[in-house]
Amino acid sequence: MDTNEHTELGDALRFQEWDVLKSNPYIDIENGSLHLHLQGINENGLPEPIGLKASAGVIIAMSGDYFGGKEVSFNLPSICEFKENPKAFDSTEACKTLGKYLIKTPVTADEEQKLISSYQRLANNKVKQSDIDTIYTINNANYIPFSSTLNFYVQQLMFALRVKNYSDILNRNISHFTPWSVRVYMIGHHIALSYARIYYELKQFLTHEDYQSDNSDFNALLQILRETPNGLDRETLEDLAHRYQALSLGMEFFCFHYYTDHFAAGHVSFMGDLRALLPQRFGVWGSILVNNLHDELNRITVYTKRVYDPTPDKSEPPVAASGDGDFDIAKNYFNKQACLAGMTSSLHDLHQVFNGSKLPEPSQYGGLEQMPDIDYQYRQPQPLLLLGPDKKIYYRTDLNNIDTLSPSQLQTTYNDPVQHGYTELSNKFEAFSLVFKLRVLPFIYASQLKTLTTEQLKLLEAEELELNPGRRPIPQPPIVLGQKPIAVPVWQQPATNHTVMQALTKNGFLSTSGKNHSEEENVLQTENTLSTHAL
């Protein structure tokens, strides 16, 4: 989703009941809205303020797209690799999908360090408020009033000139897409929870002189403090606890960029391995086609379900999902609600740990329940591009018209694309020709979703009913979308995620490396993200 949508989602989160934050000088809450004094990480690994204050929404928006990098080098399998030999990754074969495998796999120290390095590209004392203001200025600029396409290209040029490594971040951002974004959320939430636990243990150490811990991270911290002058003074410990609490929230918001991207239609599994394969096979033309697929999916809407819900309700209706630039439209209402509910549940994990609860098991992380993916038992639009069983890439022959496919039609289309309206994309010249049509001649090759005939709709609904007996129809979104913040459960009486979703429904509002670079570990280091060139 776009920068402003990331910002809006983060700023819609509310913290009225978070009494545990009230004495923290690094956290400001006004009318339930939170602003954070960002914490960097010093040479001893301890949090320290960097002199930058930002809202939750700003941190989410700046993460990944403008300030990030190391997360692109996570060594994650492709969907095809996992499907071909799941036992090579999960010897128990308990994980039926790559997403579930990425949830089950323990977070490694190397993964932690890569995401922390990405976080430090935002949270360091070289980043100033003026840098963030510049990004929003470019993002909201109307350089070419008569052409949104040309204006977008000028904006991208400005970002490339002003944001260091912007093109690299943009072109190697597979971690923003399903299911790999699940892994980034798992890593980020894992780190945030560990910081939250250190906050709690520091408070216990202050309260109980004989406090003993079996937390190796906390004990290592105490050893550093013992070797630091005045490191165990009460004032020092209280301040350090508050810093860890702020750092925990900062890391959570940082990983929420990838979490919220997961809810955009252009980031779901219709994209999948194409995000890597298109640039690998067709170079720059493949990268542009990634954007075309991404943009079309966002515009026409797909239908999703909660694929990681540990207690699925088969009667739940599918959720219509759109994306970048369209995340606030009426048909995306329930998808947006689910995104906010998921972030709220994830933050609830932190709140519980701040107050002394044990760390949740990874499979129980609060944000997982709401994370969506394609519902293959419901109608879907005919995608612009797809990956066939022969690992060849195909494009929709009729670029202007998009059919709505039933579940069986979608499956047969994937099994035999050529016999179901697709043409093989076999070389760079064909990729260039397709890009030329879609980008240079959009007035001729603009796509639109075809209206179903009465007979087509009847057959489609009959198949859906057979596949999903007792499933409720998609509810109608409110006629007027208000700007009220979502209802937040009372922390002293935690609601279930299902209850949260019901409350929200009732009251709320609501680009990859063509190759694996051996030197990618050294590409994106902690540094001043913005260059000094003038706008």
C-alpha positions as CSV (number, residue, x, y, z in Angstrom):
1,M,0.0,0.0,0.0
2,D,1.1,3.6,-0.4
3,T,2.9,5.8,2.1
4,N,-0.2,7.8,3.2
5,E,-2.2,4.6,3.7
6,H,0.5,3.1,5.9
7,T,0.5,6.3,7.9
8,E,-3.2,6.4,8.3
9,L,-3.4,2.8,9.5
10,G,-0.7,3.2,12.1
11,D,-2.2,6.5,13.4
12,A,-5.6,4.7,13.8
13,L,-4.2,2.5,16.5
14,R,-5.3,3.6,20.0
15,F,-3.6,3.2,23.4
16,Q,-6.1,4.6,25.9
17,E,-6.0,1.7,28.2
18,W,-2.2,1.4,28.3
19,D,-1.5,2.6,31.8
20,V,1.9,0.8,31.7
21,L,3.1,3.5,29.3
22,K,2.0,6.6,31.2
23,S,5.2,7.3,33.1
24,N,7.5,6.7,30.1
25,P,9.1,10.0,29.0
26,Y,9.9,8.5,25.6
27,I,6.2,7.9,24.8
28,D,3.5,10.6,24.3
29,I,-0.1,9.7,24.2
30,E,-2.8,12.3,23.3
31,N,-6.4,11.2,22.9
32,G,-5.2,7.6,22.5
33,S,-2.8,8.4,19.7
34,L,0.9,7.5,20.3
35,H,4.0,9.4,19.4
36,L,7.4,7.7,20.1
37,H,10.8,9.1,20.8
38,L,12.7,6.7,18.6
39,Q,15.4,4.6,20.2
40,G,18.6,3.8,18.4
41,I,21.0,1.1,19.5
42,N,24.5,2.0,20.7
43,E,27.7,0.2,20.4
44,N,26.9,-1.8,23.6
45,G,23.6,-2.9,22.1
46,L,21.6,-0.7,24.5
47,P,18.8,1.6,23.4
48,E,19.3,5.3,23.3
49,P,17.1,8.2,22.0
50,I,18.1,9.7,18.7
51,G,16.3,12.9,19.0
52,L,13.5,12.0,16.6
53,K,9.8,11.8,17.5
54,A,7.4,10.1,15.2
55,S,3.8,8.7,15.3
56,A,3.2,5.0,14.9
57,G,1.9,5.7,11.4
58,V,5.0,7.5,10.3
59,I,7.3,4.7,11.6
60,I,5.2,2.1,9.7
61,A,5.3,4.3,6.5
62,M,9.0,5.0,6.6
63,S,10.0,1.4,7.3
64,G,10.9,-0.9,4.4
65,D,10.1,1.5,1.5
66,Y,12.6,4.2,2.5
67,F,14.5,3.0,5.5
68,G,15.4,-0.6,5.4
69,G,17.5,-3.1,3.5
70,K,18.9,-6.1,5.4
71,E,15.6,-7.9,5.4
72,V,15.9,-8.4,1.7
73,S,18.7,-10.9,2.3
74,F,16.6,-13.3,4.4
75,N,17.3,-16.8,3.0
76,L,13.7,-17.8,2.3
77,P,12.5,-20.5,-0.1
78,S,10.3,-19.9,-3.0
79,I,6.7,-21.2,-3.2
80,C,7.7,-23.6,-6.0
81,E,10.7,-24.9,-4.0
82,F,8.6,-25.6,-1.0
83,K,5.8,-27.3,-3.0
84,E,8.2,-29.5,-4.9
85,N,9.9,-30.9,-1.8
86,P,8.3,-29.8,1.5
87,K,10.1,-32.5,3.3
88,A,13.4,-30.9,2.5
89,F,12.3,-27.9,4.6
90,D,10.0,-29.6,7.2
91,S,10.9,-33.1,7.9
92,T,7.6,-33.7,9.8
93,E,5.6,-32.5,6.7
94,A,3.2,-30.9,9.1
95,C,3.3,-27.6,7.3
96,K,1.1,-27.7,4.2
97,T,2.0,-24.3,2.9
98,L,5.2,-22.1,2.8
99,G,3.5,-19.5,5.0
100,K,2.9,-22.0,7.8
101,Y,6.5,-23.3,7.5
102,L,7.7,-19.7,7.9
103,I,5.6,-19.4,11.1
104,K,6.8,-22.7,12.5
105,T,10.6,-22.2,11.8
106,P,12.4,-20.7,14.8
107,V,13.9,-17.2,14.4
108,T,17.6,-17.3,14.0
109,A,20.2,-14.8,15.4
110,D,21.2,-13.9,11.9
111,E,17.6,-13.0,11.0
112,E,17.3,-10.9,14.1
113,Q,20.4,-9.0,13.3
114,K,19.4,-8.3,9.7
115,L,16.0,-6.8,10.8
116,I,17.7,-4.8,13.6
117,S,20.1,-3.5,11.0
118,S,17.2,-2.4,8.8
119,Y,15.6,-0.8,11.8
120,Q,18.8,1.1,12.5
121,R,18.6,2.7,9.1
122,L,15.6,4.7,10.4
123,A,16.6,4.8,14.1
124,N,19.9,6.5,14.0
125,N,21.0,10.1,14.8
126,K,21.7,11.0,11.2
127,V,18.0,10.8,10.4
128,K,16.2,14.1,10.9
129,Q,12.6,15.2,10.8
130,S,13.4,17.2,7.7
131,D,14.4,13.9,6.0
132,I,11.0,12.4,6.7
133,D,9.2,15.7,5.7
134,T,11.1,15.5,2.3
135,I,9.8,12.0,1.7
136,Y,6.2,13.1,2.4
137,T,6.7,16.2,0.2
138,I,7.8,14.0,-2.8
139,N,5.1,11.4,-2.1
140,N,2.4,14.1,-2.1
141,A,3.8,16.2,-4.9
142,N,1.9,16.8,-8.2
143,Y,4.8,17.4,-10.6
144,I,2.8,16.5,-13.7
145,P,-0.8,17.5,-13.1
146,F,-2.2,16.2,-16.4
147,S,-0.8,12.7,-16.1
148,S,-0.8,10.5,-13.0
149,T,1.5,8.0,-14.7
150,L,4.1,10.6,-15.6
151,N,3.8,12.2,-12.2
152,F,4.5,8.7,-10.6
153,Y,7.7,8.4,-12.7
154,V,8.9,11.8,-11.6
155,Q,8.2,10.9,-8.0
156,Q,10.3,7.7,-8.4
157,L,13.1,9.7,-9.9
158,M,13.0,12.2,-7.0
159,F,13.1,9.3,-4.5
160,A,16.0,7.7,-6.4
161,L,17.9,11.0,-6.1
162,R,17.1,11.7,-2.5
163,V,16.9,8.2,-0.8
164,K,20.1,6.2,-0.7
165,N,19.7,2.7,-2.1
166,Y,16.1,3.4,-2.9
167,S,16.2,1.5,-6.2
168,D,17.8,-1.5,-4.5
169,I,15.2,-1.5,-1.8
170,L,12.4,-1.2,-4.4
171,N,13.7,-3.9,-6.7
172,R,14.6,-6.4,-4.0
173,N,11.5,-6.1,-1.8
174,I,10.2,-9.7,-1.9
175,S,9.9,-9.5,1.9
176,H,6.9,-7.2,1.4
177,F,4.9,-9.9,-0.4
178,T,2.9,-13.0,0.7
179,P,4.0,-15.3,2.2
180,W,7.4,-13.9,2.9
181,S,6.0,-10.9,4.7
182,V,4.7,-13.4,7.3
183,R,8.3,-14.2,8.1
184,V,9.3,-10.5,8.6
185,Y,6.4,-10.1,10.9
186,M,7.4,-13.2,12.9
187,I,11.0,-11.9,13.2
188,G,10.0,-8.3,14.1
189,H,7.4,-9.4,16.7
190,H,9.8,-11.9,18.2
191,I,12.4,-9.0,18.7
192,A,9.8,-6.6,20.0
193,L,8.6,-9.2,22.6
194,S,12.2,-9.8,23.8
195,Y,12.6,-6.1,24.4
196,A,9.3,-6.0,26.2
197,R,10.4,-8.8,28.4
198,I,13.6,-6.9,29.3
199,Y,11.5,-3.9,30.2
200,Y,9.5,-6.0,32.6
201,E,12.5,-7.7,34.2
202,L,14.2,-4.3,34.7
203,K,11.1,-3.2,36.6
204,Q,11.2,-6.3,38.7
205,F,14.9,-5.9,39.4
206,L,14.2,-2.4,40.6
207,T,11.4,-3.6,42.9
208,H,13.1,-6.8,44.2
209,E,16.8,-6.6,45.2
210,D,17.1,-10.4,45.1
211,Y,15.4,-10.8,41.7
212,Q,16.8,-13.7,39.7
213,S,16.2,-14.3,36.0
214,D,16.7,-17.2,33.6
215,N,16.6,-14.8,30.6
216,S,20.1,-14.9,29.1
217,D,19.5,-11.5,27.3
218,F,18.6,-9.9,30.6
219,N,21.5,-11.4,32.4
220,A,23.9,-10.3,29.7
221,L,22.5,-6.8,30.1
222,L,23.1,-6.8,33.8
223,Q,26.7,-7.8,33.2
224,I,27.1,-4.8,30.9
225,L,25.6,-2.5,33.5
226,R,27.8,-3.8,36.2
227,E,30.8,-2.9,34.1
228,T,29.4,0.6,33.4
229,P,29.9,3.5,35.9
230,N,26.7,4.1,37.7
231,G,25.1,1.4,35.5
232,L,23.1,0.0,38.4
233,D,21.9,3.3,39.9
234,R,18.1,3.4,40.3
235,E,17.7,6.4,38.0
236,T,19.8,4.7,35.3
237,L,17.8,1.5,35.5
238,E,14.5,3.3,35.4
239,D,15.5,5.3,32.3
240,L,16.8,2.1,30.6
241,A,13.6,0.3,31.3
242,H,11.6,3.1,29.6
243,R,14.0,3.0,26.7
244,Y,13.5,-0.7,26.2
245,Q,9.8,-0.2,26.3
246,A,10.0,2.4,23.6
247,L,12.4,0.3,21.6
248,S,9.9,-2.6,21.8
249,L,7.1,-0.5,20.3
250,G,9.5,1.0,17.7
251,M,10.4,-2.4,16.4
252,E,6.8,-3.5,16.4
253,F,5.8,-0.5,14.3
254,F,8.8,-1.1,12.0
255,C,7.7,-4.7,11.2
256,F,4.1,-3.5,10.8
257,H,5.1,-2.1,7.4
258,Y,5.4,-5.6,6.1
259,Y,2.4,-6.7,8.1
260,T,0.1,-4.1,6.5
261,D,1.5,-4.7,3.0
262,H,0.3,-8.2,3.4
263,F,-3.3,-7.0,3.3
264,A,-2.9,-5.3,-0.1
265,A,-4.3,-7.3,-3.1
266,G,-1.2,-6.7,-5.1
267,H,0.9,-8.5,-2.4
268,V,-1.1,-11.7,-2.2
269,S,-0.2,-15.1,-3.7
270,F,-1.4,-14.3,-7.2
271,M,2.0,-12.4,-7.2
272,G,4.0,-15.1,-5.4
273,D,7.1,-16.3,-7.1
274,L,6.5,-14.0,-10.1
275,R,7.9,-11.2,-7.9
276,A,11.3,-12.8,-8.3
277,L,11.0,-14.7,-11.6
278,L,9.8,-11.9,-13.8
279,P,12.9,-9.7,-13.2
280,Q,15.2,-12.8,-13.3
281,R,13.9,-13.8,-16.8
282,F,13.1,-10.4,-18.4
283,G,15.2,-7.9,-16.6
284,V,13.8,-4.3,-16.3
285,W,10.8,-5.3,-18.4
286,G,10.0,-8.0,-16.0
287,S,10.3,-5.6,-13.1
288,I,7.8,-3.3,-14.8
289,L,5.4,-6.2,-15.4
290,V,5.6,-7.0,-11.7
291,N,4.2,-3.5,-11.1
292,N,1.5,-4.0,-13.7
293,L,0.3,-7.2,-12.0
294,H,0.6,-5.5,-8.6
295,D,-1.4,-2.4,-9.8
296,E,-4.1,-4.4,-11.6
297,L,-4.8,-6.7,-8.6
298,N,-5.0,-3.7,-6.3
299,R,-7.5,-2.0,-8.6
300,I,-9.9,-4.9,-9.4
301,T,-10.1,-6.6,-6.0
302,V,-9.4,-10.2,-5.0
303,Y,-11.2,-12.3,-2.3
304,T,-9.3,-13.5,0.7
305,K,-9.7,-15.6,3.9
306,R,-7.8,-15.8,7.1
307,V,-5.4,-18.6,6.2
308,Y,-3.5,-18.7,9.6
309,D,-6.5,-18.6,11.9
310,P,-5.9,-21.5,14.4
311,T,-9.7,-21.9,14.9
312,P,-11.2,-21.2,11.5
313,D,-15.0,-20.6,11.2
314,K,-16.1,-22.1,7.9
315,S,-19.2,-19.9,7.9
316,E,-17.1,-16.7,7.7
317,P,-17.6,-14.9,4.4
318,P,-14.6,-14.1,2.2
319,V,-13.1,-10.6,2.4
320,A,-12.8,-8.3,-0.6
321,A,-9.3,-6.8,-0.7
322,S,-8.0,-4.0,-2.8
323,G,-4.7,-2.2,-2.3
324,D,-2.4,0.8,-3.0
325,G,-4.3,3.9,-3.5
326,D,-7.6,2.1,-3.0
327,F,-7.2,0.9,0.6
328,D,-9.8,3.4,1.9
329,I,-12.5,2.6,-0.6
330,A,-15.8,1.1,0.5
331,K,-15.3,-2.4,-0.9
332,N,-12.0,-2.7,1.1
333,Y,-13.8,-1.8,4.4
334,F,-13.6,-5.2,6.0
335,N,-10.1,-5.9,4.8
336,K,-9.0,-2.7,6.4
337,Q,-10.8,-3.6,9.6
338,A,-9.0,-6.9,9.7
339,C,-5.6,-5.3,9.2
340,L,-6.3,-2.9,12.2
341,A,-7.7,-5.7,14.3
342,G,-4.5,-7.8,13.6
343,M,-2.2,-5.0,14.6
344,T,-4.3,-4.4,17.7
345,S,-4.0,-8.1,18.7
346,S,-0.3,-8.1,18.0
347,L,0.2,-5.0,20.3
348,H,-1.9,-6.8,22.9
349,D,0.9,-9.4,23.1
350,L,3.4,-6.6,24.0
351,H,1.0,-5.1,26.5
352,Q,0.7,-8.5,28.2
353,V,4.5,-8.9,28.4
354,F,5.0,-5.4,29.7
355,N,2.7,-6.4,32.6
356,G,4.5,-9.7,33.3
357,S,2.9,-12.4,31.1
358,K,5.1,-15.0,29.6
359,L,6.2,-14.7,26.0
360,P,3.6,-16.2,23.7
361,E,4.4,-19.2,21.4
362,P,5.1,-18.1,17.8
363,S,2.1,-19.9,16.5
364,Q,0.0,-17.8,18.9
365,Y,1.4,-14.3,17.9
366,G,-1.6,-12.0,17.9
367,G,-1.2,-10.7,14.4
368,L,-1.3,-14.1,12.7
369,E,-5.0,-14.7,13.0
370,Q,-6.1,-11.9,10.7
371,M,-3.4,-12.3,8.0
372,P,-5.1,-13.1,4.7
373,D,-4.4,-14.8,1.4
374,I,-6.3,-15.8,-1.7
375,D,-9.5,-17.8,-1.0
376,Y,-9.3,-20.5,-3.6
377,Q,-12.9,-21.7,-2.8
378,Y,-14.4,-18.4,-4.0
379,R,-14.5,-16.5,-7.3
380,Q,-11.4,-14.6,-8.3
381,P,-10.4,-12.3,-11.2
382,Q,-8.4,-13.6,-14.1
383,P,-4.8,-12.5,-13.2
384,L,-2.8,-10.6,-15.8
385,L,0.2,-13.0,-15.4
386,L,0.5,-16.4,-13.9
387,L,3.1,-19.1,-13.4
388,G,2.2,-22.4,-15.0
389,P,3.0,-25.9,-13.7
390,D,5.8,-26.0,-16.3
391,K,7.3,-23.0,-14.5
392,K,6.7,-20.9,-17.7
393,I,5.2,-17.5,-17.3
394,Y,2.0,-16.6,-19.1
395,Y,0.0,-13.4,-19.7
396,R,-3.7,-12.9,-20.3
397,T,-4.2,-12.8,-24.1
398,D,-7.1,-10.4,-23.8
399,L,-5.5,-7.5,-22.1
400,N,-8.6,-5.4,-22.0
401,N,-11.1,-7.8,-20.4
402,I,-10.8,-9.6,-17.1
403,D,-13.1,-12.6,-16.6
404,T,-14.3,-13.6,-13.1
405,L,-13.3,-17.3,-12.6
406,S,-15.0,-19.8,-10.4
407,P,-12.7,-22.0,-8.2
408,S,-12.7,-24.8,-10.7
409,Q,-12.1,-22.4,-13.6
410,L,-9.1,-20.9,-11.8
411,Q,-7.6,-24.3,-11.1
412,T,-8.0,-25.4,-14.8
413,T,-6.5,-22.1,-15.9
414,Y,-3.4,-22.6,-13.8
415,N,-3.1,-26.3,-15.0
416,D,-3.3,-25.4,-18.7
417,P,-3.0,-21.6,-19.3
418,V,-2.7,-21.8,-23.1
419,Q,-6.1,-23.5,-23.4
420,H,-7.7,-21.0,-21.1
421,G,-6.9,-17.6,-22.5
422,Y,-3.2,-17.2,-21.9
423,T,-0.1,-16.8,-24.0
424,E,3.4,-17.7,-23.0
425,L,5.8,-14.9,-22.3
426,S,9.0,-16.5,-23.6
427,N,11.6,-13.8,-24.2
428,K,12.7,-10.2,-23.4
429,F,11.3,-8.8,-26.7
430,E,7.8,-10.2,-25.9
431,A,8.1,-8.7,-22.4
432,F,9.1,-5.4,-23.9
433,S,6.1,-5.5,-26.3
434,L,3.8,-6.3,-23.4
435,V,5.2,-3.4,-21.4
436,F,4.9,-1.1,-24.4
437,K,1.2,-1.9,-24.7
438,L,0.4,-1.6,-21.0
439,R,2.5,1.4,-20.2
440,V,2.7,3.5,-23.4
441,L,-0.7,2.6,-24.8
442,P,-2.9,2.3,-21.7
443,F,-5.7,4.2,-23.5
444,I,-6.0,1.2,-25.9
445,Y,-5.1,-1.7,-23.5
446,A,-6.8,-0.5,-20.3
447,S,-8.3,-3.5,-18.5
448,Q,-11.7,-3.8,-16.9
449,L,-13.6,-6.6,-15.1
450,K,-16.3,-8.0,-17.2
451,T,-19.8,-8.1,-15.8
452,L,-21.1,-11.6,-15.3
453,T,-24.2,-12.7,-17.1
454,T,-27.2,-14.0,-15.1
455,E,-26.4,-17.5,-16.2
456,Q,-22.7,-17.2,-15.3
457,L,-23.5,-15.8,-11.9
458,K,-25.9,-18.6,-11.2
459,L,-23.4,-21.3,-12.1
460,L,-20.6,-19.6,-10.1
461,E,-22.8,-19.2,-7.0
462,A,-23.9,-22.9,-7.3
463,E,-20.2,-24.0,-7.3
464,E,-19.4,-21.7,-4.3
465,L,-22.4,-23.1,-2.4
466,E,-21.3,-26.6,-3.0
467,L,-17.7,-25.9,-1.9
468,N,-18.8,-23.7,1.1
469,P,-22.1,-25.0,2.6
470,G,-23.5,-22.7,5.2
471,R,-21.1,-19.9,4.4
472,R,-22.4,-16.4,5.0
473,P,-22.5,-13.9,2.1
474,I,-20.1,-11.0,2.0
475,P,-21.7,-8.2,4.1
476,Q,-22.2,-4.7,2.6
477,P,-19.8,-2.1,3.9
478,P,-21.2,1.1,5.5
479,I,-22.5,3.7,3.0
480,V,-20.4,6.4,4.7
481,L,-17.0,5.5,6.0
482,G,-16.3,7.4,9.2
483,Q,-12.9,8.3,10.6
484,K,-13.5,6.9,14.1
485,P,-10.7,4.9,15.5
486,I,-11.2,1.2,16.0
487,A,-12.6,-0.1,19.3
488,V,-9.8,-1.3,21.5
489,P,-10.5,-4.1,23.9
490,V,-10.1,-3.4,27.6
491,W,-6.8,-5.0,28.5
492,Q,-7.8,-5.9,32.0
493,Q,-10.5,-8.1,30.5
494,P,-8.9,-9.4,27.2
495,A,-11.4,-10.1,24.4
496,T,-10.8,-12.9,22.0
497,N,-9.7,-12.0,18.5
498,H,-13.1,-13.1,17.2
499,T,-14.8,-10.7,19.7
500,V,-12.5,-7.9,18.6
501,M,-13.4,-8.5,15.0
502,Q,-17.1,-8.4,15.8
503,A,-16.7,-5.1,17.7
504,L,-14.7,-3.7,14.8
505,T,-17.3,-4.8,12.3
506,K,-20.0,-3.1,14.3
507,N,-18.3,0.1,15.4
508,G,-15.1,0.7,13.6
509,F,-14.0,2.6,10.5
510,L,-12.6,2.0,8.8
511,S,9.4,-4.2,-6.3
512,T,13.3,-8.3,-6.4
513,S,16.7,-9.0,-7.1
514,G,16.9,-10.7,-10.5
515,K,19.7,-12.8,-8.9
516,N,21.0,-13.6,-5.5
517,H,23.8,-11.2,-5.0
518,S,26.7,-12.7,-3.0
519,E,27.6,-9.3,-1.8
520,E,24.1,-8.3,-0.7
521,E,25.2,-8.5,2.9
522,N,27.3,-5.3,2.3
523,V,24.8,-3.4,0.1
524,L,22.6,-1.7,2.6
525,Q,24.5,-0.6,5.7
526,T,23.4,1.7,8.4
527,E,23.9,5.2,7.1
528,N,22.2,8.5,6.4
529,T,19.3,7.4,4.1
530,L,18.7,10.7,2.5
531,S,21.3,12.4,0.3
532,T,22.1,16.1,0.5
533,H,20.9,17.0,-3.0
534,A,18.3,19.7,-3.0
535,L,14.8,19.0,-4.2
